[in-house]
Amino acid sequence: MRIVMLGAPGSGKGTQGEKLALHHGIPKTSTGDALRAAVKAGTPLGLKAKAAMDAGQLVADELVIGIARERLAAPDAAKGFILDGFPRNAAQAKTLDALLAELGQPGVSKVIHLLVDDEEIVRRLVARGALEGRSDDNEATVRSRIAVYQSETRPLLDYYQARGLLVTIPGVGDIDAIFARMLAATAPVLLEAAEA
């Protein structure tokens, strides 16, 4: 099972992706978490990423692709994975396809899009920023991130829809109810894998 999680920042990709990874016993990779860890550690990659993240911009493709390549080549990702934060655009989606082929892995099996209203996202992330002290979760930066998502990442929905891989799930309401909808969306993938 190779799943890509899509949705605006604050849509619940991280929370739901972790639950799905635990349920299926496969690793979840969040490029955002990996980048924040690099920022915290003050690595060269982190220093490059920090300026873009603080401005609400996307981090350069080569940094994100490097993180994804390293993670997907790890032995525990051979049986499947959940990607959160990568790919972010159609060019990266094509890079992911090529990367999986290069690693001898099957392609993406399902793309889950968590749909959440922009104002709900602003409310969630500003609250998270206050709670966790995250500098990139202030209202101006959050609105900038939403705008970047709309222009850069939303075209991925068309890319994956055209390949018959996309399922859109409402990302509001009870966390367990959202998770149940995700399980229902991934059940056909498990059936196909069992039959293969």
MDAnalysis code that builds the backbone (N, CA, C; Angstrom):
import MDAnalysis as mda
import numpy as np

u = mda.Universe.empty(588, n_residues=196, atom_resindex=np.repeat(np.arange(196), 3), trajectory=True)
u.add_TopologyAttr("name", ["N", "CA", "C"] * 196)
u.add_TopologyAttr("resid", np.arange(1, 197))
u.add_TopologyAttr("resname", ["MET", "ARG", "ILE", "VAL", "MET", "LEU", "GLY", "ALA", "PRO", "GLY", "SER", "GLY", "LYS", "GLY", "THR", "GLN", "GLY", "GLU", "LYS", "LEU", "ALA", "LEU", "HIS", "HIS", "GLY", "ILE", "PRO", "LYS", "THR", "SER", "THR", "GLY", "ASP", "ALA", "LEU", "ARG", "ALA", "ALA", "VAL", "LYS", "ALA", "GLY", "THR", "PRO", "LEU", "GLY", "LEU", "LYS", "ALA", "LYS", "ALA", "ALA", "MET", "ASP", "ALA", "GLY", "GLN", "LEU", "VAL", "ALA", "ASP", "GLU", "LEU", "VAL", "ILE", "GLY", "ILE", "ALA", "ARG", "GLU", "ARG", "LEU", "ALA", "ALA", "PRO", "ASP", "ALA", "ALA", "LYS", "GLY", "PHE", "ILE", "LEU", "ASP", "GLY", "PHE", "PRO", "ARG", "ASN", "ALA", "ALA", "GLN", "ALA", "LYS", "THR", "LEU", "ASP", "ALA", "LEU", "LEU", "ALA", "GLU", "LEU", "GLY", "GLN", "PRO", "GLY", "VAL", "SER", "LYS", "VAL", "ILE", "HIS", "LEU", "LEU", "VAL", "ASP", "ASP", "GLU", "GLU", "ILE", "VAL", "ARG", "ARG", "LEU", "VAL", "ALA", "ARG", "GLY", "ALA", "LEU", "GLU", "GLY", "ARG", "SER", "ASP", "ASP", "ASN", "GLU", "ALA", "THR", "VAL", "ARG", "SER", "ARG", "ILE", "ALA", "VAL", "TYR", "GLN", "SER", "GLU", "THR", "ARG", "PRO", "LEU", "LEU", "ASP", "TYR", "TYR", "GLN", "ALA", "ARG", "GLY", "LEU", "LEU", "VAL", "THR", "ILE", "PRO", "GLY", "VAL", "GLY", "ASP", "ILE", "ASP", "ALA", "ILE", "PHE", "ALA", "ARG", "MET", "LEU", "ALA", "ALA", "THR", "ALA", "PRO", "VAL", "LEU", "LEU", "GLU", "ALA", "ALA", "GLU", "ALA"])
u.atoms.positions = np.array([
    [0.840, -1.172, 0.000],
    [0.000, 0.000, 0.000],
    [0.892, 1.245, 0.000],
    [0.765, 2.039, -1.041],
    [1.553, 3.268, -1.186],
    [0.578, 4.426, -1.330],
    [0.443, 5.194, -0.252],
    [-0.590, 6.226, -0.179],
    [0.037, 7.606, -0.111],
    [-0.534, 8.528, -0.882],
    [-0.170, 9.946, -0.810],
    [-1.328, 10.662, -0.138],
    [-1.012, 11.456, 0.888],
    [-2.017, 12.275, 1.573],
    [-1.916, 13.697, 1.033],
    [-3.048, 14.219, 0.564],
    [-3.092, 15.600, 0.085],
    [-4.116, 16.381, 0.890],
    [-3.875, 17.675, 0.990],
    [-4.778, 18.569, 1.700],
    [-4.012, 19.804, 2.100],
    [-4.727, 20.876, 2.311],
    [-4.088, 22.127, 2.715],
    [-3.412, 21.948, 4.071],
    [-2.471, 22.837, 4.400],
    [-1.875, 22.780, 5.742],
    [-2.992, 22.832, 6.783],
    [-2.920, 21.986, 7.798],
    [-3.938, 21.989, 8.841],
    [-5.178, 21.179, 8.521],
    [-5.165, 20.437, 7.411],
    [-6.342, 19.653, 7.032],
    [-6.444, 18.345, 7.811],
    [-5.395, 17.993, 8.533],
    [-5.409, 16.759, 9.314],
    [-4.602, 15.635, 8.697],
    [-3.815, 15.934, 7.666],
    [-3.013, 14.899, 7.001],
    [-2.082, 14.188, 7.986],
    [-1.450, 14.950, 8.846],
    [-0.507, 14.364, 9.794],
    [-1.186, 13.416, 10.766],
    [-2.248, 13.891, 11.389],
    [-2.985, 13.091, 12.367],
    [-3.558, 11.836, 11.725],
    [-4.254, 12.005, 10.617],
    [-4.890, 10.864, 9.969],
    [-3.864, 9.926, 9.334],
    [-2.795, 10.495, 8.778],
    [-1.743, 9.665, 8.195],
    [-1.070, 8.781, 9.230],
    [-0.850, 9.337, 10.438],
    [-0.252, 8.542, 11.526],
    [-1.167, 7.388, 11.903],
    [-2.461, 7.665, 12.023],
    [-3.425, 6.615, 12.375],
    [-3.448, 5.521, 11.306],
    [-3.432, 5.937, 10.040],
    [-3.474, 4.981, 8.939],
    [-2.194, 4.137, 8.897],
    [-1.061, 4.787, 9.132],
    [0.219, 4.067, 9.140],
    [0.247, 3.020, 10.254],
    [-0.218, 3.399, 11.429],
    [-0.251, 2.478, 12.558],
    [-1.198, 1.306, 12.262],
    [-2.346, 1.623, 11.700],
    [-3.345, 0.594, 11.380],
    [-2.801, -0.438, 10.384],
    [-2.065, 0.027, 9.382],
    [-1.572, -0.870, 8.329],
    [-0.138, -1.353, 8.561],
    [0.511, -0.844, 9.611],
    [1.872, -1.285, 9.907],
    [2.890, -0.872, 8.866],
    [2.716, 0.326, 8.316],
    [3.666, 0.859, 7.328],
    [4.134, 2.234, 7.805],
    [5.312, 2.687, 7.362],
    [5.806, 3.976, 7.828],
    [5.089, 5.165, 7.180],
    [4.993, 6.243, 7.945],
    [4.476, 7.504, 7.419],
    [5.638, 8.478, 7.384],
    [5.783, 9.146, 6.259],
    [6.838, 10.130, 6.104],
    [6.224, 11.500, 5.888],
    [6.569, 12.422, 6.769],
    [6.131, 13.805, 6.629],
    [7.346, 14.654, 6.285],
    [7.360, 15.185, 5.074],
    [8.494, 16.031, 4.695],
    [8.520, 17.283, 5.558],
    [7.352, 17.770, 5.975],
    [7.309, 18.947, 6.857],
    [7.993, 18.677, 8.180],
    [7.706, 17.508, 8.782],
    [8.353, 17.148, 10.051],
    [9.860, 17.016, 9.865],
    [10.264, 16.385, 8.760],
    [11.694, 16.210, 8.499],
    [12.384, 17.569, 8.320],
    [11.710, 18.477, 7.623],
    [12.281, 19.812, 7.429],
    [12.346, 20.583, 8.743],
    [11.284, 20.493, 9.574],
    [11.300, 21.190, 10.871],
    [12.416, 20.647, 11.762],
    [12.652, 19.319, 11.694],
    [13.735, 18.719, 12.472],
    [15.084, 19.263, 12.002],
    [15.232, 19.423, 10.687],
    [16.485, 19.977, 10.140],
    [16.660, 21.433, 10.560],
    [15.565, 22.195, 10.606],
    [15.624, 23.588, 11.061],
    [16.062, 23.628, 12.521],
    [15.424, 22.794, 13.346],
    [15.731, 22.760, 14.777],
    [17.191, 22.389, 15.027],
    [17.693, 21.449, 14.215],
    [19.079, 21.005, 14.362],
    [20.076, 22.004, 13.774],
    [19.565, 22.972, 12.995],
    [20.447, 23.974, 12.404],
    [21.322, 23.431, 11.285],
    [20.871, 22.372, 10.626],
    [21.648, 21.801, 9.523],
    [21.629, 22.762, 8.331],
    [22.559, 22.591, 7.382],
    [22.534, 23.449, 6.186],
    [21.189, 23.388, 5.464],
    [20.618, 22.168, 5.362],
    [19.307, 22.008, 4.744],
    [18.266, 22.787, 5.553],
    [18.356, 22.685, 6.872],
    [17.421, 23.376, 7.749],
    [17.485, 24.878, 7.616],
    [18.693, 25.409, 7.505],
    [18.850, 26.860, 7.366],
    [18.248, 27.356, 6.053],
    [18.425, 26.561, 4.986],
    [17.834, 26.934, 3.690],
    [16.310, 26.871, 3.766],
    [15.821, 25.853, 4.454],
    [14.371, 25.649, 4.533],
    [13.684, 26.681, 5.414],
    [14.366, 27.140, 6.472],
    [13.730, 28.010, 7.469],
    [13.201, 29.301, 6.863],
    [13.984, 29.925, 6.015],
    [13.551, 31.199, 5.425],
    [12.267, 31.027, 4.616],
    [12.198, 29.960, 3.824],
    [10.995, 29.705, 3.026],
    [9.806, 29.373, 3.920],
    [10.026, 28.546, 4.937],
    [8.939, 28.133, 5.823],
    [8.381, 29.321, 6.601],
    [9.260, 30.177, 7.112],
    [8.801, 31.337, 7.885],
    [8.014, 32.314, 7.033],
    [8.292, 32.329, 5.719],
    [7.561, 33.215, 4.807],
    [6.298, 32.560, 4.251],
    [6.052, 31.299, 4.640],
    [4.874, 30.602, 4.148],
    [5.034, 30.077, 2.735],
    [6.277, 30.027, 2.244],
    [6.537, 29.539, 0.893],
    [6.909, 28.055, 0.929],
    [6.852, 27.422, -0.242],
    [7.272, 26.031, -0.337],
    [8.801, 25.953, -0.351],
    [9.312, 24.929, 0.293],
    [10.756, 24.693, 0.296],
    [11.144, 24.151, -1.076],
    [12.346, 24.483, -1.528],
    [12.812, 24.103, -2.864],
    [12.653, 22.604, -3.123],
    [12.253, 22.283, -4.359],
    [12.003, 20.900, -4.760],
    [13.170, 19.969, -4.450],
    [14.393, 20.418, -4.738],
    [15.521, 19.497, -4.567],
    [15.705, 19.080, -3.107],
    [15.377, 19.954, -2.152],
    [15.487, 19.593, -0.742],
    [14.425, 18.558, -0.370],
    [13.195, 18.788, -0.806],
    [12.088, 17.892, -0.486],
    [12.282, 16.530, -1.172],
    [12.706, 16.550, -2.417],
    [12.931, 15.295, -3.162],
    [14.051, 14.484, -2.506],
    [15.084, 15.171, -2.046],
    [16.188, 14.483, -1.362],
    [15.716, 13.758, -0.118],
    [14.862, 14.417, 0.667],
    [14.311, 13.796, 1.873],
    [13.456, 12.588, 1.493],
    [12.593, 12.752, 0.497],
    [11.708, 11.657, 0.073],
    [12.515, 10.474, -0.450],
    [13.519, 10.731, -1.272],
    [14.345, 9.657, -1.844],
    [14.994, 8.837, -0.731],
    [15.576, 9.533, 0.247],
    [16.255, 8.857, 1.350],
    [15.281, 7.978, 2.133],
    [14.084, 8.503, 2.402],
    [13.115, 7.763, 3.220],
    [12.543, 6.554, 2.482],
    [12.219, 6.726, 1.198],
    [11.596, 5.635, 0.444],
    [12.571, 4.502, 0.141],
    [13.871, 4.794, 0.199],
    [14.880, 3.762, -0.028],
    [15.118, 2.914, 1.222],
    [14.587, 3.337, 2.372],
    [14.777, 2.594, 3.624],
    [14.036, 1.254, 3.549],
    [14.594, 0.218, 4.170],
    [14.001, -1.124, 4.084],
    [12.539, -1.198, 4.541],
    [12.168, -0.423, 5.569],
    [10.791, -0.534, 6.081],
    [9.752, 0.046, 5.134],
    [10.190, 0.803, 4.114],
    [9.249, 1.377, 3.145],
    [8.996, 0.440, 1.960],
    [9.700, -0.678, 1.922],
    [9.564, -1.596, 0.780],
    [8.162, -2.200, 0.672],
    [7.479, -2.384, 1.818],
    [6.143, -2.999, 1.806],
    [5.027, -1.962, 1.711],
    [5.385, -0.703, 1.726],
    [4.376, 0.345, 1.633],
    [4.729, 1.535, 2.492],
    [3.992, 2.622, 2.291],
    [4.269, 3.856, 3.023],
    [3.100, 4.815, 2.851],
    [3.135, 5.847, 3.664],
    [2.199, 6.962, 3.537],
    [3.044, 8.221, 3.439],
    [2.813, 8.994, 2.404],
    [3.543, 10.245, 2.199],
    [2.651, 11.432, 2.545],
    [3.172, 12.322, 3.365],
    [2.478, 13.539, 3.773],
    [3.411, 14.707, 3.462],
    [3.034, 15.532, 2.487],
    [3.862, 16.682, 2.135],
    [4.663, 16.499, 0.862],
    [4.569, 15.340, 0.271],
    [5.260, 15.058, -0.982],
    [4.452, 14.009, -1.723],
    [4.175, 14.206, -2.987],
    [4.537, 15.354, -3.823],
    [3.639, 16.566, -3.558],
    [4.146, 17.754, -3.973],
    [3.402, 19.001, -3.783],
    [2.956, 19.596, -5.106],
    [3.453, 19.068, -6.210],
    [3.051, 19.580, -7.527],
    [3.192, 18.441, -8.543],
    [2.700, 18.675, -9.747],
    [2.697, 17.617, -10.760],
    [4.118, 17.171, -11.126],
    [5.061, 18.109, -11.153],
    [6.446, 17.739, -11.464],
    [6.987, 16.784, -10.405],
    [6.689, 17.055, -9.129],
    [7.141, 16.155, -8.065],
    [6.425, 14.813, -8.146],
    [5.158, 14.817, -8.567],
    [4.419, 13.554, -8.714],
    [5.096, 12.677, -9.763],
    [5.526, 13.289, -10.847],
    [6.236, 12.532, -11.886],
    [7.580, 12.036, -11.360],
    [8.248, 12.875, -10.546],
    [9.510, 12.467, -9.933],
    [9.287, 11.290, -9.000],
    [8.180, 11.318, -8.242],
    [7.856, 10.208, -7.346],
    [7.637, 8.924, -8.144],
    [6.904, 9.012, -9.248],
    [6.690, 7.836, -10.097],
    [8.023, 7.246, -10.550],
    [8.920, 8.115, -11.000],
    [10.236, 7.668, -11.473],
    [11.067, 7.097, -10.330],
    [10.981, 7.726, -9.157],
    [11.738, 7.275, -7.987],
    [11.292, 5.879, -7.553],
    [9.970, 5.650, -7.536],
    [9.466, 4.325, -7.165],
    [9.916, 3.269, -8.167],
    [9.884, 3.616, -9.447],
    [10.355, 2.682, -10.481],
    [11.840, 2.379, -10.288],
    [12.616, 3.420, -9.999],
    [14.056, 3.267, -9.770],
    [14.334, 2.352, -8.574],
    [13.477, 2.426, -7.539],
    [13.639, 1.615, -6.340],
    [13.031, 0.219, -6.497],
    [12.422, -0.045, -7.670],
    [11.799, -1.340, -7.919],
    [10.505, -1.537, -7.147],
    [9.838, -0.435, -6.791],
    [8.579, -0.502, -6.050],
    [7.402, -0.221, -6.977],
    [6.229, -0.773, -6.643],
    [5.032, -0.418, -7.420],
    [4.727, 1.072, -7.269],
    [3.879, 1.581, -8.148],
    [3.505, 2.990, -8.084],
    [2.538, 3.281, -6.950],
    [2.158, 4.533, -6.834],
    [1.199, 4.985, -5.832],
    [-0.107, 4.215, -6.025],
    [-0.670, 3.709, -4.913],
    [-1.902, 2.927, -5.016],
    [-3.161, 3.738, -4.721],
    [-3.057, 4.797, -3.905],
    [-4.229, 5.608, -3.586],
    [-3.766, 6.986, -3.129],
    [-4.551, 8.003, -3.495],
    [-4.283, 9.376, -3.061],
    [-5.511, 9.847, -2.283],
    [-5.311, 10.166, -1.010],
    [-6.404, 10.616, -0.157],
    [-6.295, 12.128, 0.009],
    [-7.351, 12.815, -0.407],
    [-7.418, 14.272, -0.285],
    [-8.369, 14.619, 0.845],
    [-7.840, 15.239, 1.898],
    [-8.676, 15.704, 3.005],
    [-9.122, 17.128, 2.703],
    [-10.415, 17.312, 2.554],
    [-10.984, 18.602, 2.181],
    [-11.483, 19.342, 3.422],
    [-10.917, 20.539, 3.654],
    [-11.289, 21.371, 4.795],
    [-11.387, 22.821, 4.322],
    [-12.411, 23.519, 4.769],
    [-12.646, 24.929, 4.457],
    [-11.469, 25.801, 4.925],
    [-11.114, 26.823, 4.131],
    [-9.968, 27.697, 4.446],
    [-10.060, 28.327, 5.830],
    [-11.237, 28.828, 6.207],
    [-11.368, 29.497, 7.512],
    [-11.181, 28.524, 8.664],
    [-11.605, 27.274, 8.491],
    [-11.379, 26.251, 9.511],
    [-9.882, 25.965, 9.635],
    [-9.180, 25.965, 8.497],
    [-7.734, 25.744, 8.515],
    [-7.028, 26.866, 9.268],
    [-7.414, 28.113, 8.987],
    [-6.807, 29.253, 9.695],
    [-7.037, 29.094, 11.198],
    [-8.268, 28.775, 11.581],
    [-8.590, 28.619, 13.005],
    [-7.727, 27.519, 13.630],
    [-7.634, 26.367, 12.977],
    [-6.859, 25.242, 13.507],
    [-5.386, 25.598, 13.677],
    [-4.798, 26.186, 12.629],
    [-3.352, 26.407, 12.659],
    [-2.937, 27.533, 13.587],
    [-3.739, 28.578, 13.675],
    [-3.415, 29.656, 14.617],
    [-3.486, 29.112, 16.046],
    [-4.480, 28.270, 16.319],
    [-4.580, 27.644, 17.646],
    [-3.376, 26.737, 17.905],
    [-2.970, 25.959, 16.886],
    [-1.812, 25.082, 17.044],
    [-0.546, 25.894, 17.280],
    [-0.407, 27.002, 16.549],
    [0.768, 27.852, 16.718],
    [0.884, 28.394, 18.123],
    [-0.255, 28.804, 18.704],
    [-0.246, 29.316, 20.075],
    [0.108, 28.210, 21.061],
    [-0.418, 27.017, 20.813],
    [-0.202, 25.892, 21.717],
    [1.227, 25.359, 21.645],
    [1.759, 25.220, 20.419],
    [3.067, 24.596, 20.228],
    [4.210, 25.584, 20.025],
    [3.883, 26.878, 19.950],
    [4.928, 27.880, 19.747],
    [5.583, 27.814, 18.385],
    [4.810, 27.435, 17.354],
    [5.362, 27.326, 16.000],
    [5.289, 28.673, 15.306],
    [6.435, 29.190, 14.897],
    [6.487, 30.518, 14.274],
    [5.784, 30.562, 12.924],
    [5.644, 29.403, 12.262],
    [5.003, 29.386, 10.940],
    [3.483, 29.224, 11.031],
    [2.926, 29.264, 12.243],
    [1.474, 29.128, 12.415],
    [0.820, 30.414, 12.925],
    [1.210, 31.550, 12.355],
    [0.503, 32.801, 12.639],
    [-0.463, 33.057, 11.484],
    [-1.462, 33.916, 11.685],
    [-2.529, 34.045, 10.682],
    [-2.010, 34.476, 9.309],
    [-1.120, 35.454, 9.251],
    [-0.631, 35.929, 7.946],
    [0.106, 34.816, 7.201],
    [0.954, 34.089, 7.911],
    [1.711, 33.009, 7.273],
    [0.785, 31.867, 6.863],
    [-0.197, 31.573, 7.705],
    [-1.144, 30.500, 7.378],
    [-1.911, 30.849, 6.104],
    [-2.393, 32.081, 5.999],
    [-3.132, 32.492, 4.795],
    [-2.227, 32.430, 3.562],
    [-0.959, 32.790, 3.743],
    [-0.009, 32.689, 2.632],
    [0.191, 31.230, 2.235],
    [0.288, 30.340, 3.208],
    [0.468, 28.912, 2.922],
    [-0.749, 28.346, 2.196],
    [-1.935, 28.794, 2.583],
    [-3.152, 28.329, 1.907],
    [-3.137, 28.790, 0.448],
    [-2.743, 30.050, 0.220],
    [-2.690, 30.577, -1.149],
    [-1.677, 29.799, -1.989],
    [-0.524, 29.490, -1.401],
    [0.490, 28.710, -2.106],
    [-0.058, 27.320, -2.420],
    [-0.728, 26.714, -1.450],
    [-1.320, 25.399, -1.664],
    [-2.309, 25.436, -2.829],
    [-3.187, 26.436, -2.818],
    [-4.204, 26.524, -3.871],
    [-3.567, 26.629, -5.256],
    [-2.517, 27.416, -5.373],
    [-1.920, 27.620, -6.698],
    [-0.947, 26.511, -7.101],
    [-0.197, 25.992, -6.141],
    [0.860, 25.028, -6.465],
    [0.417, 23.567, -6.347],
    [-0.291, 23.257, -5.294],
    [-0.549, 21.855, -4.969],
    [-1.892, 21.356, -5.469],
    [-2.912, 22.193, -5.479],
    [-4.232, 21.718, -5.909],
    [-4.242, 21.083, -7.302],
    [-3.405, 21.540, -8.252],
    [-3.387, 20.858, -9.558],
    [-3.051, 19.362, -9.467],
    [-2.450, 18.938, -8.361],
    [-2.185, 17.513, -8.162],
    [-3.477, 16.706, -8.121],
    [-4.547, 17.327, -7.654],
    [-5.832, 16.625, -7.602],
    [-6.230, 16.179, -9.000],
    [-6.073, 17.073, -9.981],
    [-6.383, 16.716, -11.370],
    [-5.448, 15.619, -11.876],
    [-4.169, 15.736, -11.531],
    [-3.169, 14.755, -11.962],
    [-3.561, 13.354, -11.497],
    [-3.887, 13.226, -10.213],
    [-4.226, 11.915, -9.671],
    [-5.649, 11.480, -10.021],
    [-6.554, 12.429, -10.195],
    [-7.914, 12.082, -10.624],
    [-7.874, 11.437, -12.003],
    [-7.059, 11.989, -12.885],
    [-6.946, 11.459, -14.244],
    [-6.400, 10.029, -14.250],
    [-5.678, 9.658, -13.191],
    [-5.121, 8.302, -13.092],
    [-6.019, 7.363, -12.287],
    [-7.168, 7.870, -11.844],
    [-8.112, 7.041, -11.097],
    [-7.655, 6.703, -9.687],
    [-6.764, 7.508, -9.120],
    [-6.205, 7.211, -7.798],
    [-6.774, 8.076, -6.680],
    [-7.466, 9.153, -7.027],
    [-7.871, 10.160, -6.042],
    [-9.202, 9.837, -5.379],
    [-9.232, 9.983, -4.059],
    [-10.484, 9.955, -3.303],
    [-10.469, 11.172, -2.370],
    [-11.553, 11.950, -2.401],
    [-11.659, 13.134, -1.540],
    [-12.562, 12.804, -0.359],
    [-12.066, 13.118, 0.838],
    [-12.777, 12.822, 2.082],
    [-12.923, 14.120, 2.872],
    [-14.130, 14.424, 3.376],
    [-14.280, 15.606, 4.229],
    [-13.393, 15.469, 5.469],
    [-12.574, 16.478, 5.713],
    [-11.628, 16.436, 6.830],
    [-12.101, 17.175, 8.058],
    [-13.423, 17.271, 8.241],
    [-13.977, 17.944, 9.419],
    [-14.843, 16.959, 10.197],
    [-14.983, 17.240, 11.486],
    [-15.786, 16.381, 12.339],
    [-14.911, 15.535, 13.242],
    [-15.488, 14.491, 13.754],
    [-14.815, 13.597, 14.682],
    [-13.628, 12.900, 14.007],
    [-12.496, 12.884, 14.692],
    [-11.270, 12.290, 14.137],
    [-11.482, 10.826, 13.765],
    [-12.195, 10.080, 14.612],
    [-12.420, 8.662, 14.335],
    [-13.355, 8.459, 13.141],
    [-14.312, 9.366, 12.974],
    [-15.228, 9.257, 11.827],
    [-14.462, 9.530, 10.528],
    [-13.567, 10.513, 10.559],
    [-12.739, 10.801, 9.379],
    [-11.871, 9.584, 9.070],
    [-11.299, 8.991, 10.107],
    [-10.446, 7.818, 9.933],
    [-11.232, 6.650, 9.340],
    [-12.458, 6.464, 9.789],
    [-13.298, 5.389, 9.247],
    [-13.529, 5.595, 7.754],
    [-13.717, 6.837, 7.335],
    [-13.893, 7.132, 5.900],
    [-12.605, 6.812, 5.135],
    [-11.452, 7.091, 5.761],
    [-10.175, 6.779, 5.111],
    [-9.989, 5.267, 4.966],
    [-10.355, 4.513, 5.992],
    [-10.241, 3.056, 5.916],
    [-11.118, 2.507, 4.806],
    [-12.323, 3.041, 4.691],
    [-13.222, 2.595, 3.621],
    [-12.623, 2.905, 2.255],
    [-11.949, 4.048, 2.142],
    [-11.345, 4.446, 0.865],
    [-10.156, 3.574, 0.497],
    [-9.446, 3.057, 1.511],
    [-8.255, 2.245, 1.220],
    [-8.556, 0.750, 1.177],
    [-9.753, 0.343, 1.564],
    [-10.100, -1.089, 1.564],
    [-9.932, -1.733, 0.186],
    [-10.374, -1.091, -0.913],
    [-10.168, -1.716, -2.230],
    [-8.695, -1.928, -2.571],
    [-7.812, -1.049, -2.063],
    [-6.375, -1.180, -2.303],
    [-5.851, -2.445, -1.634],
    [-6.309, -2.692, -0.402],
    [-5.890, -3.896, 0.319],
    [-6.370, -5.149, -0.397],
    [-7.598, -5.119, -0.898],
    [-8.151, -6.264, -1.607],
    [-7.342, -6.568, -2.864],
    [-6.999, -5.498, -3.614],
    [-6.190, -5.680, -4.826],
    [-4.829, -6.259, -4.500],
    [-4.214, -5.765, -3.389],
    [-2.895, -6.257, -2.993],
    [-2.951, -7.724, -2.598],
    [-4.033, -8.120, -1.909],
    [-4.173, -9.513, -1.481],
    [-4.363, -10.443, -2.672],
    [-5.028, -9.944, -3.697],
    [-5.293, -10.767, -4.878],
    [-4.095, -10.860, -5.819],
    [-3.157, -9.908, -5.682],
    [-2.002, -9.858, -6.591],
    [-1.005, -10.964, -6.295],
])
